[in-house]
């Protein structure tokens, strides 16, 4: 692991500490309690942020309700102008934001820069898409009346985001909510709250009126979010996180019949056929597996490689992974930073140990790094047995388990043999085979000869236990609307 002290640690983030963002103002929590935020690279204390209570949550709902009517009535072009201004500010401050993400999240600066660009794009996309939220006029089949359809904002939205993409998960929800005319309350993860507050500050500077966007950090998420979801003024929940937590929130949301969007866990298969371009497949694998250090719901979790290219693919992937430089996230030379916290590192280590005990062969890595920081090296496992736990559970770390297969039918069966269905990756030189296999993948997204699916203009989401609804694209905007049908004649 690199021990260099060269870094681009951001300054000025201290202004985001110890306060909540409610009704356009920075305010302390009702109790004055705080949450510690740590640097995963060296386990040092970065700062504290405010610890919101249920009372603070109600204050946020009051603010969102007070701003709702005026924001819904704001002209789409004006809302779009504000979102575009927020995009411009994010791009201007991209290097600072990337440093902040690396500091509190632990992803490398290169990955953090990629996230900022991706996150900002949601503001630009929805600035453009929000002015095209067109309804329709038709004639009923009987000819008795006209069918007029309008899209109206669904109402106050509660947005719950994870720590792995602290900027992108916030903008992917806030962008369409604001474009549709909704006010919102963002609850970011306590591991990475500073990025969320930085986004709130950017939106405020861009001209978002007081109360339209509110941000709460809390150490009692279940209690606070539960209270928000049982307030009848809240009409939308958008959650990104684990399937287990998603199930709990769906049950709570049912009491008020709240509109829900759920982006949950994944267990993505990465299939490589004999006829694939192996170099391209390896490059795609590095993106699909190692982007964000494997801490992504879209990360390739299971590699299924046809026997004819199994050895070549394994060797070339090991060579690429071995070249990654492990080190502090804010060091520009780092390719792979630490995992976000000790529990994440310990889980990854446990999954690797389980696979090895069951017969997997360690080609590269395999053991956590001792000392300060939550480091786990790039790890490649071959001959992984079918009963290994990491083939069933989301690894969320830089570990690539490889399994050989013989036939196309077998690959499809192995890929779909999971309760999850977020994304699948397929590499083949035969386009007909690629489309045939893609159509049989039981996942919401398929990357065909690509290692990346994320795009602000595309509908992102999963099938089965991986979620409900879509984010991004037109579908992501419609998720924050109600379709109103008016029957009339003229």
C-alpha positions in Angstrom: 0.0 0.0 0.0 1.2 3.5 -0.8 2.5 5.5 2.2 2.8 8.8 0.3 1.7 11.9 1.9 0.9 13.7 -1.3 -2.8 14.5 -1.3 -5.4 16.9 -2.5 -7.5 17.0 0.7 -10.1 19.7 0.3 -10.5 22.7 2.6 -13.5 24.7 3.6 -15.8 21.8 4.2 -15.9 22.7 7.9 -18.7 25.2 7.1 -20.9 22.2 6.3 -20.5 20.7 9.8 -22.8 20.7 12.9 -25.9 21.9 11.1 -28.9 20.7 9.2 -30.3 22.4 6.1 -33.9 23.3 6.7 -36.0 25.9 5.0 -33.1 27.5 3.2 -31.0 27.9 6.4 -28.3 26.1 8.3 -29.7 25.2 11.7 -28.5 23.0 14.6 -30.5 19.9 15.6 -33.1 20.3 18.3 -30.9 18.5 20.8 -27.5 19.8 19.7 -26.2 16.3 19.3 -23.7 15.5 16.6 -22.5 12.5 14.5 -18.8 11.8 14.0 -17.6 11.6 10.4 -14.4 9.6 9.8 -11.8 9.4 7.0 -11.6 5.7 5.8 -8.1 6.2 4.6 -6.6 6.7 8.1 -9.6 6.4 10.5 -9.1 10.0 11.6 -12.0 12.2 12.7 -12.9 14.6 9.8 -15.6 16.6 11.7 -19.1 16.3 13.2 -22.5 16.8 11.6 -25.8 17.5 13.2 -27.9 14.6 14.5 -31.5 15.2 13.5 -34.5 14.0 15.6 -38.1 13.4 14.7 -38.8 17.0 15.7 -36.3 18.1 13.2 -37.9 15.9 10.6 -41.2 17.6 11.2 -39.6 21.0 10.8 -38.3 19.8 7.4 -41.8 18.6 6.4 -43.2 22.0 7.5 -40.7 23.8 5.3 -41.3 21.5 2.3 -45.1 22.0 2.7 -44.7 25.7 3.0 -42.7 25.9 -0.3 -44.7 23.2 -2.2 -47.5 25.3 -3.8 -45.2 28.0 -5.1 -42.6 25.6 -6.4 -45.3 23.5 -8.2 -46.6 26.7 -9.8 -43.1 27.9 -10.9 -42.7 27.8 -14.7 -40.9 24.8 -16.0 -38.4 27.0 -17.7 -37.5 28.8 -14.5 -37.1 25.5 -12.7 -34.9 24.3 -15.5 -32.7 27.5 -15.4 -32.0 26.9 -11.7 -31.1 23.2 -12.3 -28.8 24.3 -15.1 -27.1 26.8 -12.9 -26.6 24.1 -10.3 -25.0 21.9 -13.0 -22.6 24.8 -13.9 -21.6 25.3 -10.3 -21.0 21.6 -9.8 -18.7 21.5 -12.8 -16.9 24.6 -11.6 -16.3 23.0 -8.2 -15.8 19.5 -9.5 -12.2 19.2 -8.2 -13.2 20.3 -4.7 -16.2 18.1 -4.7 -14.1 15.1 -5.8 -11.7 15.7 -3.0 -14.5 15.9 -0.5 -16.0 12.6 -1.8 -12.6 10.9 -1.6 -12.0 12.3 1.9 -15.2 11.0 3.5 -16.0 8.0 1.2 -12.6 6.5 0.5 -12.9 6.1 -3.3 -9.9 7.2 -5.4 -9.8 10.7 -6.8 -10.2 9.3 -10.3 -13.4 7.6 -9.3 -14.6 10.6 -7.3 -14.1 12.9 -10.4 -16.1 10.5 -12.4 -18.9 10.5 -9.9 -19.0 14.4 -9.8 -19.4 14.5 -13.6 -22.1 11.8 -13.5 -23.9 13.5 -10.6 -23.9 16.9 -12.3 -25.3 15.4 -15.4 -28.6 14.7 -13.6 -29.1 18.4 -13.1 -28.4 19.1 -16.7 -30.6 16.2 -18.0 -33.6 17.2 -15.9 -33.1 20.9 -16.7 -33.7 19.8 -20.3 -36.3 17.1 -19.7 -38.4 19.1 -17.2 -39.5 21.5 -19.9 -40.8 18.6 -22.0 -43.2 17.1 -19.5 -45.9 17.0 -22.0 -49.4 15.6 -21.4 -51.7 14.4 -24.2 -55.1 14.9 -25.8 -56.9 12.1 -27.4 -60.4 11.0 -28.4 -62.1 8.2 -26.5 -62.8 5.2 -28.6 -66.6 5.8 -28.4 -66.1 9.4 -29.6 -68.1 10.6 -26.6 -65.4 12.7 -25.0 -61.8 13.9 -25.2 -59.1 12.3 -23.0 -56.9 15.0 -21.5 -53.8 13.8 -19.5 -51.7 16.1 -17.5 -48.6 15.3 -15.3 -48.6 17.1 -11.9 -46.1 16.9 -9.1 -46.7 14.0 -6.8 -46.0 16.1 -3.7 -43.4 16.1 -0.9 -40.7 13.5 -1.5 -38.5 11.8 1.1 -35.2 10.9 -0.5 -32.9 8.3 1.2 -29.4 7.9 -0.2 -26.5 5.5 0.5 -22.8 6.3 1.1 -21.3 4.7 -2.0 -22.2 7.5 -4.4 -23.0 10.4 -2.1 -23.3 13.0 -4.9 -24.8 11.0 -7.7 -27.5 9.3 -5.6 -28.5 12.7 -4.3 -28.7 14.4 -7.7 -30.4 11.4 -9.3 -33.3 12.0 -7.0 -33.3 15.7 -6.4 -33.0 16.6 -10.1 -36.2 14.9 -11.3 -38.0 15.9 -8.1 -37.3 19.6 -8.6 -38.0 19.4 -12.4 -41.4 17.8 -11.7 -42.3 20.6 -9.2 -41.9 18.6 -6.0 -40.3 19.7 -2.7 -38.1 17.3 -0.9 -36.3 16.1 2.2 -32.9 14.3 1.6 -31.6 11.9 4.2 -28.0 11.0 3.3 -25.9 8.3 4.9 -24.0 9.3 8.0 -20.7 8.0 6.6 -20.8 10.6 3.8 -23.0 13.5 4.8 -20.7 16.4 3.8 -21.2 15.8 0.1 -25.0 15.9 0.5 -24.7 19.2 2.4 -22.4 20.5 -0.3 -25.0 19.7 -3.0 -27.7 21.5 -0.9 -25.4 24.6 -0.7 -24.9 24.5 -4.5 -28.7 24.3 -5.1 -29.3 27.2 -2.6 -26.7 29.3 -4.5 -28.3 28.3 -7.8 -31.5 29.8 -6.7 -33.6 27.0 -5.3 -36.2 28.7 -3.0 -36.1 28.1 0.8 -37.9 24.9 1.8 -37.8 23.2 -1.6 -34.7 21.1 -0.7 -34.0 20.2 2.9 -31.3 17.9 4.2 -31.2 15.9 7.5 -28.5 13.6 8.9 -29.5 11.3 11.7 -28.1 8.5 13.8 -31.7 7.2 14.3 -32.7 6.7 10.6 -35.4 4.1 11.3 -37.1 6.3 13.8 -36.9 9.6 11.8 -37.7 8.1 8.4 -40.6 6.1 10.0 -42.1 9.4 11.4 -41.7 11.1 8.0 -43.5 8.3 6.2 -46.4 8.3 8.6 -47.0 12.0 8.0 -49.8 12.3 5.5 -48.2 15.3 3.8 -45.4 13.0 2.5 -46.4 11.5 -0.9 -43.2 10.0 -2.3 -40.4 7.9 -1.1 -37.3 7.2 -3.2 -34.8 4.9 -1.5 -31.4 3.5 -2.6 -29.9 0.9 -0.4 -30.1 -2.7 0.7 -33.0 -5.0 -0.1 -33.4 -5.7 3.6 -34.0 -2.0 4.5 -36.1 -1.5 1.4 -38.5 -4.2 2.6 -38.9 -2.4 5.9 -39.5 1.0 4.3 -42.1 -0.5 1.8 -44.0 -1.8 4.8 -44.0 1.6 6.5 -44.9 3.4 3.3 -47.9 1.2 2.9 -49.6 2.7 5.9 -50.1 6.0 4.0 -50.1 4.4 0.5 -47.0 6.4 -0.4 -45.6 6.3 -4.0 -42.3 4.4 -3.8 -39.2 4.0 -5.9 -36.7 1.4 -4.7 -33.2 0.9 -6.0 -32.0 -2.1 -4.0 -29.3 -4.7 -3.9 -27.6 -6.5 -6.8 -25.7 -9.6 -7.7 -24.6 -8.9 -11.2 -23.3 -11.7 -13.4 -20.5 -11.0 -15.9 -20.6 -13.5 -18.8 -17.7 -14.0 -21.2 -18.3 -16.3 -24.2 -15.5 -18.1 -26.1 -15.9 -15.8 -29.1 -15.6 -12.6 -27.1 -12.8 -10.1 -27.6 -10.9 -11.0 -24.4 -9.0 -7.8 -24.1 -12.2 -5.8 -24.4 -13.9 -8.1 -21.9 -11.0 -7.6 -19.4 -11.2 -3.8 -19.8 -15.0 -4.0 -19.3 -14.5 -6.2 -16.2 -12.1 -3.6 -14.7 -14.8 -1.0 -15.0 -17.7 -3.2 -13.9 -15.8 -4.7 -11.0 -13.3 -2.1 -9.8 -15.1 1.2 -10.3 -15.6 2.7 -6.8 -13.5 -0.2 -5.5 -16.4 -2.6 -6.1 -18.6 -0.7 -3.7 -21.5 -0.3 -6.2 -24.8 -2.0 -6.6 -24.0 -2.4 -10.3 -20.6 -4.0 -9.6 -19.9 -7.3 -11.3 -20.4 -9.8 -8.5 -20.0 -13.2 -10.3 -17.8 -13.8 -13.4 -18.9 -16.7 -15.6 -16.3 -17.4 -18.3 -16.6 -20.1 -21.0 -14.0 -22.8 -20.7 -12.2 -22.0 -24.0 -11.1 -18.6 -22.7 -11.2 -19.2 -19.0 -7.4 -19.4 -18.5 -6.7 -16.4 -20.8 -9.3 -14.2 -19.2 -8.2 -15.1 -15.7 -4.6 -14.3 -16.4 -5.3 -11.0 -18.1 -7.7 -9.8 -15.5 -5.2 -10.7 -12.7 -2.5 -8.7 -14.5 -4.8 -5.6 -14.7 -5.9 -5.9 -11.1 -2.3 -6.5 -9.9 -1.3 -3.2 -11.4 -3.7 -1.2 -9.3 -2.1 1.0 -6.6 -3.7 0.7 -3.2 -3.5 3.8 -1.0 -5.1 6.9 0.6 -8.1 8.1 -1.4 -6.9 11.7 -1.7 -3.5 10.7 -3.1 -3.7 11.4 -6.9 -1.5 8.3 -7.5 -4.0 5.9 -5.9 -6.1 3.6 -8.1 -7.9 1.8 -5.2 -8.8 3.4 -2.0 -10.0 1.9 1.3 -13.5 0.5 1.9 -15.9 2.9 3.7 -15.6 1.4 7.2 -14.5 -1.5 9.3 -17.7 -3.5 8.9 -17.5 -3.3 5.1 -13.9 -4.5 5.2 -14.7 -7.3 7.6 -17.6 -8.5 5.5 -15.5 -8.7 2.4 -12.8 -10.6 4.2 -15.3 -13.0 5.6 -16.8 -13.7 2.1 -13.3 -14.3 0.7 -12.4 -16.6 3.6 -15.6 -18.6 3.1 -14.9 -19.1 -0.6 -11.4 -20.2 0.0 -12.5 -22.6 2.8 -14.9 -24.2 0.3 -12.2 -24.7 -2.4 -11.7 -21.4 -4.2 -8.1 -20.7 -5.4 -6.6 -17.3 -4.6 -4.9 -15.9 -7.7 -4.4 -12.4 -6.3 -4.9 -10.6 -2.9 -7.2 -12.3 -0.4 -6.3 -10.7 2.9 -7.1 -7.3 4.5 -4.2 -4.9 5.0 -3.1 -4.4 8.6 -2.8 -1.0 10.1 -4.8 2.2 9.9 -7.4 2.6 7.2 -10.0 0.1 5.9 -8.0 -1.4 3.1 -8.6 -4.5 1.2 -6.5 -5.3 -1.9 -7.8 -6.2 -5.3 -8.6 -9.9 -5.1 -9.1 -12.5 -7.8 -10.5 -16.0 -7.0 -10.6 -18.9 -9.4 -12.3 -22.2 -9.3 -15.0 -20.8 -7.1 -17.5 -23.5 -5.9 -21.2 -23.1 -6.4 -21.9 -23.1 -2.7 -19.6 -20.1 -1.9 -21.5 -17.4 -0.1 -20.1 -14.6 -2.3 -21.9 -16.0 -5.3 -25.2 -15.5 -3.4 -24.5 -12.2 -1.6 -23.4 -8.8 -2.8 -19.7 -8.5 -2.1 -19.4 -4.7 -2.2 -15.6 -4.8 -2.4 -12.7 -5.3 -4.9 -13.2 -9.1 -5.2 -13.7 -10.9 -8.5 -14.8 -14.6 -8.2 -14.5 -16.6 -11.5 -16.6 -19.7 -12.4 -16.2 -21.6 -15.6 -19.1 -22.7 -17.8 -19.6 -24.9 -20.9 -22.8 -23.9 -22.8 -24.9 -20.8 -23.4 -27.9 -22.4 -21.7 -25.8 -23.1 -18.6 -24.5 -19.5 -18.5 -28.0 -18.1 -18.6 -29.2 -20.5 -15.8 -26.2 -19.5 -13.6 -26.7 -15.8 -14.2 -30.4 -15.8 -13.4 -30.1 -18.1 -10.4 -30.4 -15.3 -7.9 -33.1 -13.4 -6.1 -31.6 -10.2 -7.5 -31.9 -8.7 -10.9 -30.3 -5.2 -11.2 -27.8 -5.5 -14.1 -26.1 -8.2 -16.1 -22.9 -8.0 -18.3 -22.5 -10.0 -21.5 -19.4 -10.2 -23.7 -19.6 -11.9 -27.1 -18.5 -11.2 -30.7 -21.8 -12.6 -32.0 -24.4 -9.8 -31.9 -27.3 -12.3 -32.4 -26.1 -14.3 -29.4 -25.6 -11.1 -27.4 -29.2 -9.9 -28.0 -30.6 -13.4 -27.5 -28.8 -13.8 -24.1 -29.5 -10.1 -23.1 -33.3 -10.7 -23.6 -33.2 -13.7 -21.4 -31.4 -12.0 -18.5 -33.8 -11.5 -15.6 -32.4 -8.1 -14.8 -33.6 -4.5 -15.3 -30.4 -3.6 -17.2 -27.9 -5.3 -19.5 -24.5 -4.1 -20.6 -23.7 -5.8 -23.9 -20.0 -5.6 -24.6 -19.8 -2.7 -22.2 -18.6 -2.4 -18.6 -20.8 0.5 -17.7 -24.6 1.0 -17.9 -25.1 4.2 -15.8 -26.4 7.2 -17.9 -28.5 10.1 -16.7 -30.6 9.7 -19.9 -31.4 6.0 -19.4 -33.9 4.3 -17.1 -31.8 2.8 -14.2 -33.4 0.1 -12.0 -33.8 -3.6 -11.4 -36.2 -6.5 -11.4 -37.0 -9.1 -8.7 -35.5 -8.2 -5.3 -33.4 -5.4 -6.8 -36.2 -2.8 -6.7 -39.2 -1.0 -8.0 -39.4 1.8 -10.6 -36.7 3.5 -12.5 -34.4 6.5 -12.0 -32.9 8.5 -14.8 -34.4 9.1 -18.3 -38.0 10.2 -18.8 -39.1 7.4 -16.5 -37.2 9.0 -13.6 -39.1 12.2 -14.1 -42.5 10.6 -14.4 -41.8 8.8 -11.0 -42.3 12.2 -9.3 -45.6 12.9 -11.0 -49.2 11.9 -10.9 -51.0 11.4 -14.2 -54.3 13.3 -14.1 -57.0 12.3 -16.6 -59.6 14.9 -17.4 -62.7 13.7 -19.4 -64.3 16.5 -21.3 -66.1 17.4 -24.6 -65.9 20.3 -27.0 
